[in-house]
Amino acid sequence: MIRIGIVGCGEVANFGHLPAIVSSGEYQVAALFDPNEERLATTAAKFGNPPTYKDLTNFYRANLDAVVIASPAPTHYENVLIAAKQGVHVLCEKPISDDEDEAVEMAQVMEGSGKVFTIGYCYRFSPVAKQIEQWVADGVIGTVRSLRLVYIWNLHGRFEPDKNGSWIESPRWRGRMVEGGPMVDCGVHCIDLARMWLKDEVAQVHGHGAWVADYDAPDHMFLHMDHCKGAHTLVEMSFSYTHTARNPLASFSYELIGDGGVIRYLRDGYVLEARTGQETITASGASEKNFAGMYAEFARAIQTGDVSGLPTAEDGIIATRIAWQATREAMANRVRPSAQDL
């Protein structure tokens, strides 16, 4: 059994990482760390009451083989460097870092440790992503010329009631916007998928944004990527789609247009199909995420040393660089109406 520890017991650890780890049969949850005592206790109670720690020194005395860095993005750099010094394998949540120099240092230090270092791009492991990858490789729709990848949702709502019943801005919503907004937070998954499916790098990037809330980053954003071999990818991301609605909706889809057909995935109804001139091929749909598949591959890499099935630090650096480049361009080109236009 791989003795694994979790750094950060927030939302993503509770709904994604820990359920997959506990159910895998490959791991023993040997330690949980979080500076928030209430969050730490609540998480431990949900997952068999493993040992808990509020300081990292004692956390690393738990004889760990691997750690998951599921802390807020601004802390990834420090936490990965500490893990590297401890000589453990590391799975780090996305984005790898909002500072590329720090991300490069993280990659170099982990490489020097000789341990596995991967980024939590759980979308790669979905049966949907794998099927699309195979269809593209097999030329089912010919040469892919255009990709349209959409994830517009409300990030669980911008406002929520506090303990007294007063409506306040959600700390989750505010935190993700301060950390860069939807393209940096969620869009990196789609950037990573486009590179994986096309087996092609990005030649140029442009970003456009819309502001419902008045943060520096746009809360609804469009990323345009031109790939080196001529394909174009549009990624549309939003935190403000139905963000104040009583009954919110989300829209999630992949569309790949080739010179011989179209691949479509719609999360509503789990539609997955390839429409060509000869036939319509349907496949089983699934969630766009697959934490269980990611952790199975992480365990295999730890046990065999073969990291070919995992996203690399370089994949994390490239996707984050593109997301930030587009977000900064959108911010720089923001049109602010004059008083008479309001």
C-alpha positions in Angstrom: 0.0 0.0 0.0 1.2 3.5 -0.8 1.2 5.7 2.2 -0.3 9.0 1.0 -0.9 12.3 2.7 -3.1 15.2 1.7 -2.0 18.8 2.0 -5.2 20.9 2.1 -8.6 19.5 3.1 -10.8 21.9 1.1 -13.5 21.3 -1.4 -11.5 19.5 -4.1 -9.9 17.1 -1.6 -13.3 16.2 -0.2 -15.2 15.7 -3.4 -12.5 14.4 -5.8 -9.1 13.3 -4.3 -10.0 11.5 -1.1 -13.0 9.5 -2.4 -10.8 8.2 -5.3 -7.9 7.5 -3.0 -9.9 5.6 -0.4 -11.8 3.5 -3.0 -8.7 2.6 -5.1 -7.2 -0.2 -2.9 -3.8 1.1 -3.8 -3.4 3.7 -1.0 -3.5 4.2 2.7 -4.5 7.7 3.8 -1.7 8.1 6.3 -2.0 11.8 7.1 -4.1 14.9 6.6 -2.9 18.5 6.8 -4.8 21.7 7.0 -4.3 24.8 9.1 -8.0 25.1 9.7 -8.9 22.8 12.6 -12.6 22.6 11.8 -12.0 21.7 8.2 -9.4 19.2 9.2 -11.6 17.4 11.7 -14.6 17.3 9.3 -12.6 15.8 6.5 -11.0 13.2 8.8 -14.4 12.1 10.1 -15.6 11.5 6.5 -12.6 9.4 5.5 -12.0 7.0 8.4 -10.3 9.4 10.8 -6.7 9.2 9.6 -4.0 11.1 11.6 -4.4 14.9 11.3 -1.8 17.6 11.5 -1.9 21.4 11.6 1.8 21.7 11.0 3.8 20.2 8.1 6.8 19.2 10.2 4.7 16.6 12.1 2.8 15.7 9.0 5.9 14.5 7.2 6.8 12.4 10.2 4.0 10.0 9.2 6.4 8.0 7.0 4.7 9.0 3.7 5.4 7.7 0.2 3.4 10.3 -1.7 1.5 13.5 -1.1 -1.3 15.4 -2.8 -1.0 19.2 -2.9 -4.6 20.2 -2.8 -4.0 23.6 -1.0 -4.9 27.0 -2.6 -2.9 27.8 -5.8 -0.7 30.5 -4.2 0.7 27.9 -1.7 1.6 25.2 -4.3 5.2 26.5 -4.8 6.1 26.3 -1.1 4.3 23.0 -0.5 5.9 21.3 -3.5 9.4 22.4 -2.5 8.9 21.1 1.0 7.6 17.8 -0.4 10.6 17.5 -2.7 13.0 17.9 0.3 11.1 15.1 2.1 11.6 12.8 -0.9 8.0 11.9 -1.6 6.1 11.5 -4.9 3.8 14.5 -5.6 0.5 15.0 -7.3 -0.2 18.8 -7.4 -3.5 20.3 -8.1 -3.8 22.7 -11.0 -2.8 25.4 -11.8 0.8 24.4 -11.0 1.6 28.0 -10.0 0.6 31.5 -11.1 4.3 32.4 -11.4 6.1 30.6 -14.2 9.6 31.0 -12.7 8.3 29.3 -9.6 6.7 26.5 -11.6 10.0 25.9 -13.4 11.8 25.7 -10.1 9.2 23.3 -8.8 9.7 21.0 -11.8 13.5 21.2 -11.5 13.5 20.4 -7.7 11.1 17.5 -8.1 13.2 16.1 -11.0 16.3 16.4 -8.8 14.4 14.4 -6.1 14.0 11.5 -8.5 10.3 11.2 -7.5 7.2 11.3 -9.6 5.7 14.8 -10.1 2.4 15.2 -11.9 -0.4 17.7 -12.2 -4.0 17.0 -11.4 -5.4 17.1 -14.9 -8.2 14.6 -14.1 -10.1 15.4 -17.3 -7.4 13.5 -19.2 -8.4 10.3 -17.6 -12.1 10.4 -18.4 -13.3 7.7 -20.8 -14.7 10.5 -22.9 -11.3 12.2 -23.3 -9.7 8.8 -24.0 -12.3 7.9 -26.7 -11.9 11.3 -28.4 -8.1 10.9 -28.3 -8.5 7.5 -30.0 -11.0 8.7 -32.6 -8.6 11.6 -33.5 -5.6 9.3 -33.7 -7.5 6.9 -35.9 -8.6 9.7 -38.3 -12.3 9.0 -37.8 -13.2 12.6 -38.6 -10.1 13.2 -40.8 -7.8 16.0 -39.9 -9.1 18.1 -37.0 -9.3 21.8 -38.0 -11.4 23.3 -35.2 -12.1 22.6 -31.5 -14.8 24.3 -29.4 -14.5 23.5 -25.7 -17.1 25.1 -23.5 -17.6 25.1 -19.7 -19.8 27.9 -18.5 -21.3 27.6 -15.0 -21.9 29.6 -11.8 -19.1 28.2 -9.6 -21.8 27.2 -7.0 -23.2 30.8 -7.0 -21.6 34.2 -6.4 -23.6 34.9 -3.2 -24.5 32.7 -0.2 -26.1 33.3 3.2 -23.7 33.7 6.2 -24.4 32.2 9.6 -26.8 35.0 10.4 -28.8 34.6 7.2 -27.3 37.7 5.5 -26.3 37.3 1.9 -22.6 37.7 1.3 -20.2 37.1 -1.6 -19.1 33.5 -1.6 -15.5 33.2 -0.4 -15.1 30.4 -3.0 -16.2 32.6 -5.8 -14.1 35.6 -4.7 -11.1 33.4 -4.1 -11.1 31.8 -7.5 -11.5 35.2 -9.1 -8.6 36.7 -7.2 -6.5 33.8 -8.2 -7.1 34.5 -11.9 -10.7 33.7 -12.8 -12.2 30.9 -14.8 -9.6 30.4 -17.5 -6.8 30.0 -15.0 -8.9 27.8 -12.7 -10.9 25.6 -15.1 -9.7 26.5 -18.6 -6.3 24.8 -18.1 -8.1 21.5 -18.3 -9.3 22.3 -21.8 -6.0 23.7 -22.9 -4.4 20.5 -21.8 -6.9 18.4 -23.6 -6.5 20.3 -26.9 -2.7 19.7 -26.8 -3.3 16.0 -25.9 -5.8 15.4 -28.6 -4.0 17.2 -31.4 -0.5 16.2 -30.4 0.4 19.7 -31.4 1.6 22.8 -29.7 0.1 26.3 -29.6 1.6 28.9 -31.9 -0.3 32.0 -30.8 -2.9 32.9 -28.1 -5.6 35.6 -27.8 -8.0 36.3 -24.9 -11.2 38.2 -24.7 -13.3 38.7 -21.6 -16.6 40.0 -20.2 -17.1 41.4 -16.7 -20.3 40.8 -14.8 -18.5 41.3 -11.5 -15.8 44.0 -11.3 -12.7 42.0 -10.6 -9.4 42.5 -12.5 -9.9 39.1 -14.3 -13.0 38.6 -16.4 -15.6 36.2 -15.0 -16.6 35.1 -18.6 -13.8 34.5 -21.0 -12.9 33.3 -24.5 -9.5 31.9 -25.4 -8.4 31.5 -29.0 -5.4 29.2 -29.7 -3.9 28.7 -33.1 -1.9 25.5 -33.2 1.3 25.0 -35.1 -0.2 22.6 -37.7 -3.1 24.9 -38.5 -5.9 23.9 -36.2 -7.8 26.5 -34.0 -9.2 25.9 -30.5 -11.8 28.1 -28.9 -12.2 27.7 -25.1 -15.1 29.4 -23.4 -15.1 29.6 -19.6 -17.4 31.3 -17.2 -18.2 31.7 -13.5 -21.1 34.1 -14.1 -23.4 31.9 -16.2 -26.6 31.8 -14.1 -24.5 32.8 -11.1 -27.4 34.6 -9.4 -30.2 32.4 -10.6 -32.4 30.5 -8.2 -32.2 27.5 -10.6 -28.7 27.6 -12.2 -27.6 25.8 -15.3 -24.2 24.7 -16.6 -23.2 24.1 -20.2 -20.4 21.7 -20.8 -19.4 20.4 -24.3 -16.6 19.4 -26.6 -16.9 19.8 -30.4 -14.1 18.8 -32.7 -14.6 19.6 -36.4 -12.5 17.7 -39.0 -12.4 17.6 -42.7 -14.2 14.3 -42.5 -16.7 14.8 -39.8 -17.5 16.1 -36.3 -17.0 14.7 -32.8 -19.5 15.9 -30.1 -19.6 15.4 -26.4 -22.4 16.9 -24.3 -22.4 16.4 -20.6 -26.2 16.8 -20.5 -27.2 13.2 -21.3 -23.6 12.1 -21.7 -23.8 12.2 -25.5 -20.6 11.1 -27.2 -20.6 10.6 -30.9 -18.7 11.0 -34.2 -20.7 12.0 -37.2 -19.0 11.2 -40.5 -20.0 10.9 -44.2 -20.4 7.2 -43.7 -22.1 6.8 -40.3 -22.7 8.1 -36.9 -20.7 6.3 -34.3 -21.9 6.5 -30.7 -19.9 5.6 -27.6 -20.7 5.5 -23.9 -20.6 8.9 -22.3 -19.2 9.6 -18.8 -18.2 12.5 -16.5 -15.6 14.8 -17.9 -13.5 14.1 -14.7 -12.0 10.9 -13.6 -10.1 11.1 -10.3 -10.1 7.3 -9.9 -8.4 6.9 -13.2 -5.8 9.5 -12.4 -5.0 7.9 -9.1 -4.7 4.4 -10.7 -2.1 5.8 -13.1 -0.3 7.7 -10.3 0.0 4.4 -8.3 1.3 2.6 -11.4 3.9 5.3 -12.0 5.1 5.1 -8.4 5.3 1.3 -8.5 7.0 1.0 -12.0 8.7 4.3 -12.6 6.8 4.7 -15.9 5.4 8.2 -15.9 4.3 8.1 -19.6 0.6 8.0 -18.7 0.7 11.1 -16.5 0.6 14.8 -17.2 4.0 16.3 -16.7 5.1 19.4 -15.0 5.8 20.9 -18.4 2.1 20.2 -19.4 1.2 22.1 -16.2 3.5 25.0 -17.1 2.3 25.3 -20.7 -1.4 25.2 -19.9 -1.0 27.8 -17.1 1.1 30.1 -19.2 -1.5 30.1 -22.0 -4.4 30.7 -19.5 -2.6 33.6 -17.9 -1.4 35.1 -21.2 -5.0 35.1 -22.5 -6.4 36.4 -19.2 -3.8 39.3 -19.1 -4.6 40.2 -22.7 -8.3 40.3 -21.9 -7.6 42.5 -18.9 -5.3 44.8 -20.8 -7.9 45.3 -23.6 -10.9 45.7 -21.3 -13.2 48.5 -22.6 -14.6 50.6 -19.7 -17.6 52.6 -20.7 -17.6 56.3 -20.0 -20.2 57.8 -17.7 -22.4 58.9 -20.6 -22.5 55.4 -21.9 -23.9 53.9 -18.7 
